[in-house]
Amino acid sequence: MFFADNEIKAALKQANLGERVILDLDNPNITRATKAIPEHFFFDPLAE
């Protein structure tokens, strides 16, 4: 529903997410509970 909105689509297109650099940072303080959250709950800007 969120990504179906025309304003959201336009904003994401204008953001040129495919041309941005993704910095993968390790967080030594992250909790086990946070690590256990399934991947599908996180936004992947390169997924279509």
PDBQT receptor file of N, H, CA, C and O in Angstrom, charges set to zero:
ATOM      1  N   MET A   1       0.814  -1.177   0.000  1.00  0.00    +0.000 N 
ATOM      2  CA  MET A   1       0.000   0.000   0.000  1.00  0.00    +0.000 C 
ATOM      3  C   MET A   1       0.873   1.263   0.000  1.00  0.00    +0.000 C 
ATOM      4  O   MET A   1       0.594   2.214  -0.731  1.00  0.00    +0.000 OA
ATOM      5  N   PHE A   2       1.910   1.267   0.807  1.00  0.00    +0.000 N 
ATOM      6  H   PHE A   2       2.137   0.495   1.401  1.00  0.00    +0.000 HD
ATOM      7  CA  PHE A   2       2.810   2.420   0.882  1.00  0.00    +0.000 C 
ATOM      8  C   PHE A   2       3.464   2.690  -0.478  1.00  0.00    +0.000 C 
ATOM      9  O   PHE A   2       3.471   3.823  -0.960  1.00  0.00    +0.000 OA
ATOM     10  N   PHE A   3       4.013   1.632  -1.089  1.00  0.00    +0.000 N 
ATOM     11  H   PHE A   3       4.008   0.712  -0.698  1.00  0.00    +0.000 HD
ATOM     12  CA  PHE A   3       4.736   1.808  -2.347  1.00  0.00    +0.000 C 
ATOM     13  C   PHE A   3       3.807   1.994  -3.543  1.00  0.00    +0.000 C 
ATOM     14  O   PHE A   3       4.266   2.365  -4.624  1.00  0.00    +0.000 OA
ATOM     15  N   ALA A   4       2.523   1.746  -3.373  1.00  0.00    +0.000 N 
ATOM     16  H   ALA A   4       2.150   1.445  -2.495  1.00  0.00    +0.000 HD
ATOM     17  CA  ALA A   4       1.549   1.937  -4.444  1.00  0.00    +0.000 C 
ATOM     18  C   ALA A   4       1.131   3.402  -4.570  1.00  0.00    +0.000 C 
ATOM     19  O   ALA A   4       0.571   3.799  -5.592  1.00  0.00    +0.000 OA
ATOM     20  N   ASP A   5       1.396   4.202  -3.548  1.00  0.00    +0.000 N 
ATOM     21  H   ASP A   5       1.851   3.880  -2.717  1.00  0.00    +0.000 HD
ATOM     22  CA  ASP A   5       1.023   5.610  -3.551  1.00  0.00    +0.000 C 
ATOM     23  C   ASP A   5       1.831   6.367  -4.602  1.00  0.00    +0.000 C 
ATOM     24  O   ASP A   5       3.051   6.220  -4.673  1.00  0.00    +0.000 OA
ATOM     25  N   ASN A   6       1.165   7.165  -5.406  1.00  0.00    +0.000 N 
ATOM     26  H   ASN A   6       0.174   7.284  -5.349  1.00  0.00    +0.000 HD
ATOM     27  CA  ASN A   6       1.830   7.895  -6.501  1.00  0.00    +0.000 C 
ATOM     28  C   ASN A   6       2.893   8.871  -5.999  1.00  0.00    +0.000 C 
ATOM     29  O   ASN A   6       3.936   9.030  -6.634  1.00  0.00    +0.000 OA
ATOM     30  N   GLU A   7       2.640   9.519  -4.878  1.00  0.00    +0.000 N 
ATOM     31  H   GLU A   7       1.793   9.390  -4.363  1.00  0.00    +0.000 HD
ATOM     32  CA  GLU A   7       3.633  10.460  -4.337  1.00  0.00    +0.000 C 
ATOM     33  C   GLU A   7       4.875   9.722  -3.840  1.00  0.00    +0.000 C 
ATOM     34  O   GLU A   7       5.993  10.211  -4.003  1.00  0.00    +0.000 OA
ATOM     35  N   ILE A   8       4.688   8.566  -3.244  1.00  0.00    +0.000 N 
ATOM     36  H   ILE A   8       3.779   8.169  -3.111  1.00  0.00    +0.000 HD
ATOM     37  CA  ILE A   8       5.820   7.763  -2.770  1.00  0.00    +0.000 C 
ATOM     38  C   ILE A   8       6.625   7.267  -3.972  1.00  0.00    +0.000 C 
ATOM     39  O   ILE A   8       7.855   7.332  -3.966  1.00  0.00    +0.000 OA
ATOM     40  N   LYS A   9       5.947   6.783  -4.981  1.00  0.00    +0.000 N 
ATOM     41  H   LYS A   9       4.948   6.731  -4.986  1.00  0.00    +0.000 HD
ATOM     42  CA  LYS A   9       6.636   6.323  -6.203  1.00  0.00    +0.000 C 
ATOM     43  C   LYS A   9       7.473   7.450  -6.804  1.00  0.00    +0.000 C 
ATOM     44  O   LYS A   9       8.626   7.243  -7.183  1.00  0.00    +0.000 OA
ATOM     45  N   ALA A  10       6.889   8.637  -6.888  1.00  0.00    +0.000 N 
ATOM     46  H   ALA A  10       5.952   8.806  -6.580  1.00  0.00    +0.000 HD
ATOM     47  CA  ALA A  10       7.596   9.779  -7.472  1.00  0.00    +0.000 C 
ATOM     48  C   ALA A  10       8.801  10.167  -6.616  1.00  0.00    +0.000 C 
ATOM     49  O   ALA A  10       9.870  10.464  -7.149  1.00  0.00    +0.000 OA
ATOM     50  N   ALA A  11       8.636  10.166  -5.303  1.00  0.00    +0.000 N 
ATOM     51  H   ALA A  11       7.767   9.925  -4.870  1.00  0.00    +0.000 HD
ATOM     52  CA  ALA A  11       9.742  10.535  -4.414  1.00  0.00    +0.000 C 
ATOM     53  C   ALA A  11      10.879   9.531  -4.510  1.00  0.00    +0.000 C 
ATOM     54  O   ALA A  11      12.044   9.925  -4.556  1.00  0.00    +0.000 OA
ATOM     55  N   LEU A  12      10.564   8.248  -4.540  1.00  0.00    +0.000 N 
ATOM     56  H   LEU A  12       9.617   7.928  -4.503  1.00  0.00    +0.000 HD
ATOM     57  CA  LEU A  12      11.607   7.224  -4.645  1.00  0.00    +0.000 C 
ATOM     58  C   LEU A  12      12.311   7.285  -6.002  1.00  0.00    +0.000 C 
ATOM     59  O   LEU A  12      13.522   7.079  -6.088  1.00  0.00    +0.000 OA
ATOM     60  N   LYS A  13      11.556   7.567  -7.050  1.00  0.00    +0.000 N 
ATOM     61  H   LYS A  13      10.572   7.734  -6.980  1.00  0.00    +0.000 HD
ATOM     62  CA  LYS A  13      12.176   7.704  -8.367  1.00  0.00    +0.000 C 
ATOM     63  C   LYS A  13      13.109   8.917  -8.395  1.00  0.00    +0.000 C 
ATOM     64  O   LYS A  13      14.220   8.838  -8.920  1.00  0.00    +0.000 OA
ATOM     65  N   GLN A  14      12.664  10.015  -7.840  1.00  0.00    +0.000 N 
ATOM     66  H   GLN A  14      11.762  10.079  -7.413  1.00  0.00    +0.000 HD
ATOM     67  CA  GLN A  14      13.457  11.242  -7.808  1.00  0.00    +0.000 C 
ATOM     68  C   GLN A  14      14.706  11.091  -6.930  1.00  0.00    +0.000 C 
ATOM     69  O   GLN A  14      15.697  11.789  -7.142  1.00  0.00    +0.000 OA
ATOM     70  N   ALA A  15      14.663  10.193  -5.954  1.00  0.00    +0.000 N 
ATOM     71  H   ALA A  15      13.857   9.625  -5.782  1.00  0.00    +0.000 HD
ATOM     72  CA  ALA A  15      15.785  10.001  -5.036  1.00  0.00    +0.000 C 
ATOM     73  C   ALA A  15      16.960   9.266  -5.690  1.00  0.00    +0.000 C 
ATOM     74  O   ALA A  15      18.051   9.226  -5.122  1.00  0.00    +0.000 OA
ATOM     75  N   ASN A  16      16.752   8.686  -6.873  1.00  0.00    +0.000 N 
ATOM     76  H   ASN A  16      15.865   8.719  -7.335  1.00  0.00    +0.000 HD
ATOM     77  CA  ASN A  16      17.813   7.955  -7.583  1.00  0.00    +0.000 C 
ATOM     78  C   ASN A  16      18.514   6.958  -6.665  1.00  0.00    +0.000 C 
ATOM     79  O   ASN A  16      19.741   6.956  -6.565  1.00  0.00    +0.000 OA
ATOM     80  N   LEU A  17      17.741   6.121  -6.003  1.00  0.00    +0.000 N 
ATOM     81  H   LEU A  17      16.744   6.123  -6.084  1.00  0.00    +0.000 HD
ATOM     82  CA  LEU A  17      18.301   5.186  -5.034  1.00  0.00    +0.000 C 
ATOM     83  C   LEU A  17      19.308   4.227  -5.657  1.00  0.00    +0.000 C 
ATOM     84  O   LEU A  17      20.261   3.818  -4.995  1.00  0.00    +0.000 OA
ATOM     85  N   GLY A  18      19.111   3.867  -6.906  1.00  0.00    +0.000 N 
ATOM     86  H   GLY A  18      18.336   4.199  -7.444  1.00  0.00    +0.000 HD
ATOM     87  CA  GLY A  18      20.028   2.958  -7.585  1.00  0.00    +0.000 C 
ATOM     88  C   GLY A  18      21.408   3.541  -7.807  1.00  0.00    +0.000 C 
ATOM     89  O   GLY A  18      22.365   2.800  -8.033  1.00  0.00    +0.000 OA
ATOM     90  N   GLU A  19      21.525   4.857  -7.746  1.00  0.00    +0.000 N 
ATOM     91  H   GLU A  19      20.748   5.459  -7.562  1.00  0.00    +0.000 HD
ATOM     92  CA  GLU A  19      22.808   5.522  -7.970  1.00  0.00    +0.000 C 
ATOM     93  C   GLU A  19      23.517   5.896  -6.672  1.00  0.00    +0.000 C 
ATOM     94  O   GLU A  19      24.610   6.462  -6.700  1.00  0.00    +0.000 OA
ATOM     95  N   ARG A  20      22.905   5.585  -5.549  1.00  0.00    +0.000 N 
ATOM     96  H   ARG A  20      22.017   5.125  -5.526  1.00  0.00    +0.000 HD
ATOM     97  CA  ARG A  20      23.497   5.939  -4.254  1.00  0.00    +0.000 C 
ATOM     98  C   ARG A  20      24.420   4.831  -3.761  1.00  0.00    +0.000 C 
ATOM     99  O   ARG A  20      24.299   3.672  -4.156  1.00  0.00    +0.000 OA
ATOM    100  N   VAL A  21      25.323   5.211  -2.907  1.00  0.00    +0.000 N 
ATOM    101  H   VAL A  21      25.422   6.153  -2.586  1.00  0.00    +0.000 HD
ATOM    102  CA  VAL A  21      26.250   4.257  -2.300  1.00  0.00    +0.000 C 
ATOM    103  C   VAL A  21      25.651   3.790  -0.977  1.00  0.00    +0.000 C 
ATOM    104  O   VAL A  21      25.211   4.602  -0.163  1.00  0.00    +0.000 OA
ATOM    105  N   ILE A  22      25.640   2.482  -0.774  1.00  0.00    +0.000 N 
ATOM    106  H   ILE A  22      25.998   1.823  -1.435  1.00  0.00    +0.000 HD
ATOM    107  CA  ILE A  22      25.142   1.925   0.479  1.00  0.00    +0.000 C 
ATOM    108  C   ILE A  22      26.346   1.578   1.346  1.00  0.00    +0.000 C 
ATOM    109  O   ILE A  22      27.228   0.825   0.934  1.00  0.00    +0.000 OA
ATOM    110  N   LEU A  23      26.368   2.130   2.533  1.00  0.00    +0.000 N 
ATOM    111  H   LEU A  23      25.651   2.742   2.868  1.00  0.00    +0.000 HD
ATOM    112  CA  LEU A  23      27.437   1.845   3.487  1.00  0.00    +0.000 C 
ATOM    113  C   LEU A  23      26.931   0.786   4.460  1.00  0.00    +0.000 C 
ATOM    114  O   LEU A  23      25.996   1.023   5.225  1.00  0.00    +0.000 OA
ATOM    115  N   ASP A  24      27.555  -0.370   4.421  1.00  0.00    +0.000 N 
ATOM    116  H   ASP A  24      28.315  -0.563   3.801  1.00  0.00    +0.000 HD
ATOM    117  CA  ASP A  24      27.193  -1.450   5.322  1.00  0.00    +0.000 C 
ATOM    118  C   ASP A  24      28.053  -1.332   6.567  1.00  0.00    +0.000 C 
ATOM    119  O   ASP A  24      29.253  -1.607   6.524  1.00  0.00    +0.000 OA
ATOM    120  N   LEU A  25      27.456  -0.931   7.665  1.00  0.00    +0.000 N 
ATOM    121  H   LEU A  25      26.482  -0.707   7.701  1.00  0.00    +0.000 HD
ATOM    122  CA  LEU A  25      28.206  -0.700   8.891  1.00  0.00    +0.000 C 
ATOM    123  C   LEU A  25      27.926  -1.801   9.912  1.00  0.00    +0.000 C 
ATOM    124  O   LEU A  25      26.778  -2.194  10.118  1.00  0.00    +0.000 OA
ATOM    125  N   ASP A  26      28.976  -2.287  10.538  1.00  0.00    +0.000 N 
ATOM    126  H   ASP A  26      29.908  -1.968  10.370  1.00  0.00    +0.000 HD
ATOM    127  CA  ASP A  26      28.816  -3.241  11.627  1.00  0.00    +0.000 C 
ATOM    128  C   ASP A  26      28.491  -2.468  12.898  1.00  0.00    +0.000 C 
ATOM    129  O   ASP A  26      29.064  -1.410  13.159  1.00  0.00    +0.000 OA
ATOM    130  N   ASN A  27      27.573  -3.005  13.678  1.00  0.00    +0.000 N 
ATOM    131  H   ASN A  27      27.108  -3.865  13.466  1.00  0.00    +0.000 HD
ATOM    132  CA  ASN A  27      27.204  -2.387  14.940  1.00  0.00    +0.000 C 
ATOM    133  C   ASN A  27      27.464  -3.397  16.051  1.00  0.00    +0.000 C 
ATOM    134  O   ASN A  27      26.661  -4.309  16.249  1.00  0.00    +0.000 OA
ATOM    135  N   PRO A  28      28.563  -3.257  16.776  1.00  0.00    +0.000 N 
ATOM    136  CA  PRO A  28      28.880  -4.222  17.830  1.00  0.00    +0.000 C 
ATOM    137  C   PRO A  28      27.910  -4.158  19.013  1.00  0.00    +0.000 C 
ATOM    138  O   PRO A  28      27.905  -5.055  19.856  1.00  0.00    +0.000 OA
ATOM    139  N   ASN A  29      27.103  -3.123  19.078  1.00  0.00    +0.000 N 
ATOM    140  H   ASN A  29      27.107  -2.395  18.392  1.00  0.00    +0.000 HD
ATOM    141  CA  ASN A  29      26.166  -2.952  20.195  1.00  0.00    +0.000 C 
ATOM    142  C   ASN A  29      24.746  -3.419  19.883  1.00  0.00    +0.000 C 
ATOM    143  O   ASN A  29      23.849  -3.280  20.715  1.00  0.00    +0.000 OA
ATOM    144  N   ILE A  30      24.540  -3.967  18.692  1.00  0.00    +0.000 N 
ATOM    145  H   ILE A  30      25.268  -4.080  18.016  1.00  0.00    +0.000 HD
ATOM    146  CA  ILE A  30      23.203  -4.406  18.305  1.00  0.00    +0.000 C 
ATOM    147  C   ILE A  30      22.771  -5.590  19.177  1.00  0.00    +0.000 C 
ATOM    148  O   ILE A  30      23.576  -6.470  19.484  1.00  0.00    +0.000 OA
ATOM    149  N   THR A  31      21.531  -5.601  19.558  1.00  0.00    +0.000 N 
ATOM    150  H   THR A  31      20.878  -4.886  19.309  1.00  0.00    +0.000 HD
ATOM    151  CA  THR A  31      21.044  -6.657  20.441  1.00  0.00    +0.000 C 
ATOM    152  C   THR A  31      20.695  -7.922  19.653  1.00  0.00    +0.000 C 
ATOM    153  O   THR A  31      20.491  -7.873  18.440  1.00  0.00    +0.000 OA
ATOM    154  N   ARG A  32      20.631  -9.030  20.346  1.00  0.00    +0.000 N 
ATOM    155  H   ARG A  32      20.796  -9.070  21.332  1.00  0.00    +0.000 HD
ATOM    156  CA  ARG A  32      20.223 -10.294  19.700  1.00  0.00    +0.000 C 
ATOM    157  C   ARG A  32      18.798 -10.174  19.171  1.00  0.00    +0.000 C 
ATOM    158  O   ARG A  32      18.471 -10.716  18.115  1.00  0.00    +0.000 OA
ATOM    159  N   ALA A  33      17.955  -9.463  19.910  1.00  0.00    +0.000 N 
ATOM    160  H   ALA A  33      18.220  -9.022  20.768  1.00  0.00    +0.000 HD
ATOM    161  CA  ALA A  33      16.560  -9.294  19.487  1.00  0.00    +0.000 C 
ATOM    162  C   ALA A  33      16.486  -8.551  18.154  1.00  0.00    +0.000 C 
ATOM    163  O   ALA A  33      15.675  -8.892  17.294  1.00  0.00    +0.000 OA
ATOM    164  N   THR A  34      17.329  -7.542  17.987  1.00  0.00    +0.000 N 
ATOM    165  H   THR A  34      17.988  -7.266  18.686  1.00  0.00    +0.000 HD
ATOM    166  CA  THR A  34      17.353  -6.792  16.730  1.00  0.00    +0.000 C 
ATOM    167  C   THR A  34      17.892  -7.670  15.604  1.00  0.00    +0.000 C 
ATOM    168  O   THR A  34      17.366  -7.640  14.491  1.00  0.00    +0.000 OA
ATOM    169  N   LYS A  35      18.918  -8.439  15.876  1.00  0.00    +0.000 N 
ATOM    170  H   LYS A  35      19.345  -8.464  16.780  1.00  0.00    +0.000 HD
ATOM    171  CA  LYS A  35      19.482  -9.338  14.864  1.00  0.00    +0.000 C 
ATOM    172  C   LYS A  35      18.475 -10.397  14.426  1.00  0.00    +0.000 C 
ATOM    173  O   LYS A  35      18.543 -10.897  13.303  1.00  0.00    +0.000 OA
ATOM    174  N   ALA A  36      17.548 -10.736  15.306  1.00  0.00    +0.000 N 
ATOM    175  H   ALA A  36      17.493 -10.331  16.218  1.00  0.00    +0.000 HD
ATOM    176  CA  ALA A  36      16.567 -11.786  15.018  1.00  0.00    +0.000 C 
ATOM    177  C   ALA A  36      15.394 -11.303  14.167  1.00  0.00    +0.000 C 
ATOM    178  O   ALA A  36      14.566 -12.114  13.749  1.00  0.00    +0.000 OA
ATOM    179  N   ILE A  37      15.308 -10.004  13.904  1.00  0.00    +0.000 N 
ATOM    180  H   ILE A  37      15.979  -9.346  14.243  1.00  0.00    +0.000 HD
ATOM    181  CA  ILE A  37      14.208  -9.478  13.082  1.00  0.00    +0.000 C 
ATOM    182  C   ILE A  37      14.386  -9.982  11.647  1.00  0.00    +0.000 C 
ATOM    183  O   ILE A  37      15.457  -9.802  11.068  1.00  0.00    +0.000 OA
ATOM    184  N   PRO A  38      13.364 -10.607  11.062  1.00  0.00    +0.000 N 
ATOM    185  CA  PRO A  38      13.465 -11.124   9.696  1.00  0.00    +0.000 C 
ATOM    186  C   PRO A  38      13.760 -10.010   8.681  1.00  0.00    +0.000 C 
ATOM    187  O   PRO A  38      13.310  -8.874   8.830  1.00  0.00    +0.000 OA
ATOM    188  N   GLU A  39      14.514 -10.363   7.667  1.00  0.00    +0.000 N 
ATOM    189  H   GLU A  39      14.880 -11.286   7.545  1.00  0.00    +0.000 HD
ATOM    190  CA  GLU A  39      14.950  -9.405   6.642  1.00  0.00    +0.000 C 
ATOM    191  C   GLU A  39      13.795  -8.698   5.941  1.00  0.00    +0.000 C 
ATOM    192  O   GLU A  39      13.936  -7.544   5.535  1.00  0.00    +0.000 OA
ATOM    193  N   HIS A  40      12.653  -9.371   5.793  1.00  0.00    +0.000 N 
ATOM    194  H   HIS A  40      12.538 -10.308   6.123  1.00  0.00    +0.000 HD
ATOM    195  CA  HIS A  40      11.553  -8.760   5.037  1.00  0.00    +0.000 C 
ATOM    196  C   HIS A  40      10.961  -7.531   5.734  1.00  0.00    +0.000 C 
ATOM    197  O   HIS A  40      10.152  -6.816   5.142  1.00  0.00    +0.000 OA
ATOM    198  N   PHE A  41      11.356  -7.281   6.980  1.00  0.00    +0.000 N 
ATOM    199  H   PHE A  41      12.013  -7.862   7.461  1.00  0.00    +0.000 HD
ATOM    200  CA  PHE A  41      10.900  -6.082   7.685  1.00  0.00    +0.000 C 
ATOM    201  C   PHE A  41      11.777  -4.858   7.392  1.00  0.00    +0.000 C 
ATOM    202  O   PHE A  41      11.450  -3.746   7.805  1.00  0.00    +0.000 OA
ATOM    203  N   PHE A  42      12.878  -5.065   6.688  1.00  0.00    +0.000 N 
ATOM    204  H   PHE A  42      13.144  -5.969   6.353  1.00  0.00    +0.000 HD
ATOM    205  CA  PHE A  42      13.797  -3.969   6.393  1.00  0.00    +0.000 C 
ATOM    206  C   PHE A  42      13.627  -3.515   4.941  1.00  0.00    +0.000 C 
ATOM    207  O   PHE A  42      13.381  -4.329   4.051  1.00  0.00    +0.000 OA
ATOM    208  N   PHE A  43      13.759  -2.240   4.722  1.00  0.00    +0.000 N 
ATOM    209  H   PHE A  43      13.960  -1.579   5.445  1.00  0.00    +0.000 HD
ATOM    210  CA  PHE A  43      13.633  -1.668   3.384  1.00  0.00    +0.000 C 
ATOM    211  C   PHE A  43      14.922  -1.882   2.613  1.00  0.00    +0.000 C 
ATOM    212  O   PHE A  43      16.001  -1.517   3.078  1.00  0.00    +0.000 OA
ATOM    213  N   ASP A  44      14.805  -2.480   1.425  1.00  0.00    +0.000 N 
ATOM    214  H   ASP A  44      13.928  -2.777   1.048  1.00  0.00    +0.000 HD
ATOM    215  CA  ASP A  44      15.946  -2.654   0.527  1.00  0.00    +0.000 C 
ATOM    216  C   ASP A  44      15.752  -1.703  -0.639  1.00  0.00    +0.000 C 
ATOM    217  O   ASP A  44      14.914  -1.963  -1.502  1.00  0.00    +0.000 OA
ATOM    218  N   PRO A  45      16.501  -0.609  -0.693  1.00  0.00    +0.000 N 
ATOM    219  CA  PRO A  45      16.275   0.389  -1.744  1.00  0.00    +0.000 C 
ATOM    220  C   PRO A  45      16.594  -0.113  -3.143  1.00  0.00    +0.000 C 
ATOM    221  O   PRO A  45      16.172   0.508  -4.119  1.00  0.00    +0.000 OA
ATOM    222  N   LEU A  46      17.317  -1.206  -3.274  1.00  0.00    +0.000 N 
ATOM    223  H   LEU A  46      17.659  -1.711  -2.481  1.00  0.00    +0.000 HD
ATOM    224  CA  LEU A  46      17.664  -1.738  -4.586  1.00  0.00    +0.000 C 
ATOM    225  C   LEU A  46      16.717  -2.820  -5.067  1.00  0.00    +0.000 C 
ATOM    226  O   LEU A  46      16.755  -3.204  -6.236  1.00  0.00    +0.000 OA
ATOM    227  N   ALA A  47      15.869  -3.315  -4.179  1.00  0.00    +0.000 N 
ATOM    228  H   ALA A  47      15.839  -3.003  -3.229  1.00  0.00    +0.000 HD
ATOM    229  CA  ALA A  47      14.887  -4.338  -4.566  1.00  0.00    +0.000 C 
ATOM    230  C   ALA A  47      13.767  -3.676  -5.364  1.00  0.00    +0.000 C 
ATOM    231  O   ALA A  47      13.388  -2.534  -5.105  1.00  0.00    +0.000 OA
ATOM    232  N   GLU A  48      13.265  -4.394  -6.306  1.00  0.00    +0.000 N 
ATOM    233  H   GLU A  48      13.572  -5.322  -6.516  1.00  0.00    +0.000 HD
ATOM    234  CA  GLU A  48      12.151  -3.841  -7.113  1.00  0.00    +0.000 C 
ATOM    235  C   GLU A  48      10.926  -4.671  -6.973  1.00  0.00    +0.000 C 
ATOM    236  O   GLU A  48       9.898  -4.360  -7.575  1.00  0.00    +0.000 OA
TER     237      GLU A  48
